[in-house]
C-alpha cells in the first residue's frame, strides 16, 4: 500500500473533540487505500505547562530529565488518537520515539534525527495495522535516553518519516489553511498560495513565517518530500491547502512570492572597534561561542583606524550578546568603546525565486519604503530574498506597502 504521512499540530488536537475530527480525516485517507503514519504534537498549551513544571522543580535542570518530562505530552496525544481510531474500527496503535526507533543525536532539547529504520512499523502494516500514530518531537539517543528535537520538532518528525518511508506526500494540518503571501492579520489583501517552491518556503520560514519549522523545510527540500499545508478545521478537497514542492513543478510564479517579517529583532553596534585584519572573525567567533544567532552584518567605513560593527540578532539574545563581547573585551580579544542595543527594530523581507531572472526588485522595494517615509537601517540580500531592518513602528505599513507594490494579491 502507498504510505501517507499526516501531521497534526497542537491546536488540531487541543481537545478530545478535535482529536476525533482529526481521526475522521485519517479514516478518509485509510478508506482511499493508504497506510497512514500520523505524527501528533502535544495538546495545545501542554508543552508550555510541562516546561514550566521543570523550571519550577529544578531551575538548573538535568537536560535528560527535561526531555523525559516535556516529551510526555506527545505520548498522551498519540495514545488518545490511537484509541479514537480503534473506536472507529480503524486498526491503529501508538508509537513512542524509542519504539520506532527514531534515532537521534545526544543533544538533549535540540537533538537531530540521524535515522528512522522502517522495519518495525512496516512489519505491523504487513500484519494489518492501517495507522501508526507516532509521538512527534521525540527520539532516542545512542545512550538509550529520550531526546527532543526543539520547538516545532513535530514538523521535522513528519518530514523525516515521509522521507524514511518514501511516502507519497506529507500533509501538515494546522490552524491555517495554507501558506499566504503575508500574514492576513497584517494585510487584508494576503492571498493563499496554491504552490510554493521549497527555497521560497525555507526563506519565508527562516525570516519569520510561522507556518512550518525551518528544519522541516530543509529536510523536505533535501529528500524531495512533497509537503502540503492545510487546515484541520475546514472541509478539504484534493487541491486544498498549499503544496510545497520543487521549483520545476510550478508552471509560472510571481517575481516575489511573499513578504515576511519578524518583530523579535534587535540591532547591536560595537562602537569604535580597531579596524584591522581578523577583527570581524574575533567578534563573531565570540558571539558564536556565546550562542548568539547573528543575521545581518554591516561594517562602517573606518576613520583613523577605528570602525563600527553592526549586526542583528533575536531580541531574547541581546543580553547573551552583550556578555559575549564584554567577556571578549575583558580577555583582551577585542577592544571597543561601547556596545549599543536597539530593540525597537523589525525585519521585513521580500522572497521569490523569480528574482533570479528579474532585475529591479531591490530598487522597487527601496523606492516603496522611501515613498512611505521609512528609513532603512540595514540591508542584506541573497539570490531570492531582500531583507531590511527598519523601525518597528513602521513594520505593518512596510508589509502592506510592499504587498501592494508587488501586486501579491493577484495570482501568477
C-alpha positions in Angstrom: 0.0 0.0 0.0 1.2 3.6 -0.6 2.2 5.4 2.6 0.8 8.8 3.6 2.2 10.9 6.5 -0.3 13.2 8.3 0.9 15.6 11.0 -1.5 17.3 13.4 -0.3 20.3 15.4 -1.2 21.2 18.9 -4.3 23.3 18.0 -5.5 20.4 15.9 -5.5 18.0 18.8 -6.2 20.5 21.6 -9.4 18.7 22.8 -11.0 15.3 22.5 -13.4 16.7 20.0 -10.6 17.9 17.8 -8.8 14.6 18.1 -12.0 12.9 16.9 -12.2 15.4 14.0 -8.5 14.7 13.1 -9.2 10.9 13.4 -12.0 11.2 10.9 -9.6 12.8 8.4 -7.2 9.9 8.9 -10.1 7.5 8.3 -10.9 9.1 5.0 -7.3 8.5 3.8 -7.3 4.9 5.0 -10.5 4.4 3.0 -8.6 5.6 -0.1 -6.2 2.7 0.3 -3.3 4.4 2.2 -1.2 3.0 5.1 -1.0 6.1 7.2 1.6 7.4 9.6 0.1 10.0 11.9 2.5 12.4 13.7 1.0 14.2 16.6 2.1 17.2 18.7 1.1 17.6 22.4 -2.3 19.1 23.0 -2.2 22.9 22.7 -0.5 24.5 25.8 0.6 21.2 27.3 4.3 21.6 26.4 4.5 25.0 27.9 2.9 23.7 31.1 5.4 20.8 31.2 8.4 23.2 30.6 7.1 25.4 33.4 6.9 22.5 35.8 10.5 21.5 35.0 11.7 25.1 35.7 9.8 25.3 38.9 11.1 22.0 40.1 14.7 22.5 39.1 16.0 25.8 37.7 19.3 24.2 36.8 17.7 21.1 35.4 19.3 17.9 34.0 18.6 18.2 30.3 18.0 14.4 30.0 15.2 14.6 32.6 13.8 17.8 30.9 13.4 15.7 27.7 11.8 12.9 29.6 9.2 15.3 31.0 8.4 17.6 28.0 8.1 14.7 25.6 5.3 13.1 27.6 2.7 15.5 26.1 3.1 13.8 22.7 2.7 10.4 24.3 -0.7 11.3 25.7 -1.9 12.6 22.3 -0.6 9.5 20.4 -2.4 7.2 22.8 -5.7 9.1 22.6 -5.5 9.3 18.8 -4.9 5.5 18.6 -7.9 4.8 20.9 -10.1 7.1 18.9 -9.2 5.4 15.7 -9.8 2.0 17.3 -13.3 3.2 18.3 -13.8 3.9 14.6 -12.8 0.3 13.7 -9.6 1.5 12.1 -6.6 -0.8 13.1 -4.2 1.6 14.8 -1.6 1.7 17.6 0.6 4.3 19.1 4.4 4.5 18.9 6.8 6.5 21.1 10.0 7.6 19.5 12.1 4.9 21.1 9.8 2.2 19.9 10.1 3.1 16.2 13.0 3.8 16.8 13.7 7.5 15.9 17.4 7.5 16.3 18.9 11.0 17.2 22.0 12.7 18.4 22.6 13.1 22.1 21.9 16.9 22.1 19.1 17.0 24.6 16.3 19.5 23.8 17.9 20.2 20.4 18.6 16.7 19.0 18.8 15.9 15.3 17.4 12.9 13.6 20.0 10.5 12.3 18.0 7.6 11.1 14.4 6.1 11.2 14.6 2.3 10.4 11.2 1.5 8.8 11.2 -2.3 9.6 9.2 -2.2 12.8 6.3 -0.2 11.5 6.3 -1.8 8.1 6.1 -5.2 9.8 2.9 -4.1 11.6 1.4 -2.7 8.4 2.0 -6.2 6.9 0.1 -7.7 9.8 -2.9 -5.5 9.1 -2.3 -2.3 11.1 -3.6 0.6 9.0 -2.4 3.6 11.1 0.8 4.1 13.1 0.3 7.0 15.4 3.7 8.3 16.3 4.6 10.8 19.1 6.3 13.7 17.3 9.1 15.9 18.6 11.0 13.0 20.3 13.5 10.3 19.7 16.1 8.2 21.4 19.9 8.9 21.8 22.7 6.4 21.3 22.8 6.1 25.1 19.1 5.0 25.2 17.7 8.2 26.6 14.7 10.1 25.4 15.6 13.2 23.4 13.5 16.1 22.0 14.1 18.0 18.7 13.3 21.6 19.8 10.2 23.6 19.4 8.3 22.8 16.2 10.1 19.5 16.1 6.9 17.5 15.2 7.1 19.1 11.7 10.6 17.8 11.4 9.5 14.4 12.6 6.7 14.2 10.0 9.1 15.1 7.1 11.7 12.7 8.3 9.1 9.9 8.4 7.9 10.8 4.9 11.5 10.5 3.6 12.2 7.3 5.5 9.1 5.5 4.3 9.1 7.0 0.8 5.7 8.5 1.4 3.5 9.8 -1.4 3.0 13.0 0.5 3.3 14.7 3.9 0.3 16.6 5.0 0.8 19.2 7.7 -2.5 20.0 9.4 -2.5 23.3 11.3 -4.8 26.2 12.3 -4.3 28.0 8.9 -5.5 26.8 5.5 -2.2 27.2 3.7 0.8 29.4 3.1 -0.1 33.1 2.4 1.7 35.9 0.6 2.0 37.5 4.0 0.2 37.3 7.4 -3.5 38.0 6.7 -3.7 39.7 10.1 -1.3 42.4 8.8 -2.6 42.7 5.2 -6.2 42.1 4.4 -5.1 41.5 0.7 -2.9 38.5 1.6 -3.6 35.6 -0.7 -3.3 31.9 -0.2 -0.7 30.3 -2.5 -1.6 27.1 -4.3 2.1 26.1 -4.6 5.4 27.5 -3.3 8.9 26.3 -4.0 11.0 24.7 -1.3 13.6 27.5 -1.4 10.9 30.2 -1.1 9.3 28.4 1.8 12.7 27.9 3.5 13.4 31.6 3.3 9.9 32.6 4.5 10.2 30.2 7.4 13.6 31.5 8.4 12.5 35.1 8.1 9.5 35.0 10.4 6.7 33.0 8.8 5.4 30.6 11.5 3.7 28.1 9.3 6.5 25.5 9.1 9.6 24.9 11.2 12.8 25.8 9.2 14.4 22.4 9.7 11.4 20.6 8.4 11.6 22.5 5.1 15.3 21.9 4.8 14.7 18.1 5.1 11.8 18.2 2.7 14.0 20.0 0.1 16.9 17.6 0.6 14.8 14.5 0.2 12.2 15.9 -2.3 9.3 15.3 0.1 6.1 16.8 -1.2 4.6 18.9 1.7 1.0 20.1 1.9 0.0 22.7 4.4 -3.7 22.7 5.2 -6.3 23.5 7.9 -7.7 20.8 10.2 -10.8 23.0 10.8 -12.1 23.2 7.2 -13.6 20.8 4.8 -11.0 19.5 2.4 -10.8 19.0 -1.3 -8.0 17.2 -3.2 -6.4 20.6 -4.0 -6.8 22.2 -0.6 -4.0 24.0 1.2 -0.6 24.9 -0.2 1.8 22.4 -1.8 5.5 23.0 -1.1 7.4 21.4 -3.9 10.3 21.6 -6.4 10.6 24.8 -8.4 10.2 22.7 -11.6 6.6 21.8 -10.5 5.5 25.4 -10.6 4.5 26.4 -14.1 4.7 30.2 -13.6 5.3 32.3 -10.5 5.4 35.9 -9.5 8.7 37.6 -9.2 8.0 38.0 -5.4 6.1 35.1 -3.7 5.7 36.7 -0.3 6.5 39.3 2.3 7.8 38.0 5.6 8.5 39.9 8.8 9.9 39.5 12.3 9.2 41.7 15.2 11.6 40.0 17.5 14.7 41.6 16.1 17.4 43.7 17.8 20.2 45.8 16.2 23.5 45.8 18.1 26.5 48.0 17.4 30.1 47.9 18.7 31.3 51.4 18.6 35.0 52.3 17.7 36.5 48.9 17.1 40.1 48.6 15.8 40.0 48.3 12.0 42.5 45.5 11.3 42.5 42.1 9.6 40.8 39.4 11.6 38.8 41.7 13.9 35.5 40.6 12.4 36.4 37.0 12.9 37.2 37.7 16.6 33.9 39.5 17.2 31.7 36.9 15.6 33.6 34.0 17.0 32.9 35.4 20.4 29.2 35.8 19.6 29.0 32.3 18.2 30.7 30.8 21.2 28.1 32.7 23.3 25.3 31.0 21.4 24.1 34.2 19.6 22.4 33.7 16.3 23.6 36.6 14.1 21.8 37.6 10.9 22.6 40.9 9.2 26.1 42.4 9.4 27.3 45.8 8.5 30.8 47.4 8.9 31.0 51.1 8.7 33.8 53.0 6.8 36.9 53.2 9.0 38.1 56.6 10.3 41.5 56.9 11.9 41.9 53.2 12.2 38.6 52.7 14.0 35.3 51.4 12.8 31.8 50.5 14.0 30.4 46.9 13.6 26.6 46.4 13.5 24.6 43.2 13.4 21.1 42.0 14.1 20.0 39.1 16.4 16.8 37.9 18.2 15.8 40.2 21.0 16.0 37.4 23.5 19.7 37.0 22.7 20.7 40.6 23.4 21.9 40.0 26.9 23.8 37.0 25.8 25.5 39.0 23.0 26.4 41.8 25.4 28.0 39.3 27.8 29.9 37.7 24.9 31.5 40.9 23.7 32.2 42.2 27.2 33.9 38.9 28.1 36.0 39.2 24.9 37.0 42.7 25.8 37.9 41.7 29.3 40.1 38.9 27.9 41.8 41.3 25.6 40.5 39.6 22.4 38.7 42.8 21.1 38.7 46.4 22.1 35.8 48.8 21.6 34.3 52.0 23.1 30.7 50.8 23.9 28.0 48.4 22.8 24.6 49.8 21.8 21.5 47.7 21.6 18.3 48.8 19.8 15.3 46.6 20.5 12.8 48.7 18.6 13.5 47.4 15.1 11.8 44.9 12.8 13.0 42.9 9.8 10.9 42.9 6.6 11.8 40.7 3.7 10.6 40.0 0.2 11.1 36.5 -1.2 10.8 35.0 -4.6 12.6 32.6 -7.0 11.6 35.0 -9.8 14.3 37.4 -8.5 16.9 35.2 -10.2 15.7 36.2 -13.6 14.3 39.7 -13.0 16.1 42.9 -12.2 14.9 45.9 -10.3 13.3 44.2 -7.3 15.7 45.9 -4.8 15.2 49.3 -6.4 11.4 48.9 -6.3 11.5 47.8 -2.7 13.6 50.7 -1.6 11.5 53.2 -3.6 8.3 51.9 -1.9 9.8 52.3 1.5 11.1 55.7 0.7 7.7 56.9 -0.5 6.3 55.8 2.8 8.9 57.8 4.8 10.5 54.6 6.1 14.3 54.7 6.7 16.3 51.6 6.1 18.9 50.8 8.7 20.5 47.6 7.5 20.2 45.6 4.2 21.0 42.0 3.4 20.3 40.0 0.2 20.5 36.6 -1.2 19.7 35.2 -4.6 16.0 35.0 -3.8 15.4 37.4 -0.9 16.0 41.0 0.2 15.7 41.9 3.9 15.8 45.3 5.6 15.9 46.4 9.2 13.5 49.3 10.0 11.9 51.0 13.0 9.4 48.6 14.4 6.6 51.1 14.4 6.7 51.1 10.6 6.6 47.3 10.2 3.0 46.8 9.3 3.0 49.8 7.0 6.1 48.4 5.2 4.5 45.0 4.8 1.2 46.4 3.4 3.0 48.8 1.0 5.3 46.1 -0.4 2.5 43.6 -0.7 0.6 46.2 -2.8 3.6 47.3 -4.8 4.4 43.8 -5.9 0.7 43.0 -6.6 0.8 39.9 -4.5 -3.0 39.8 -4.2 -3.0 38.7 -7.9 -2.4 35.0 -8.9 0.6 34.3 -11.1 
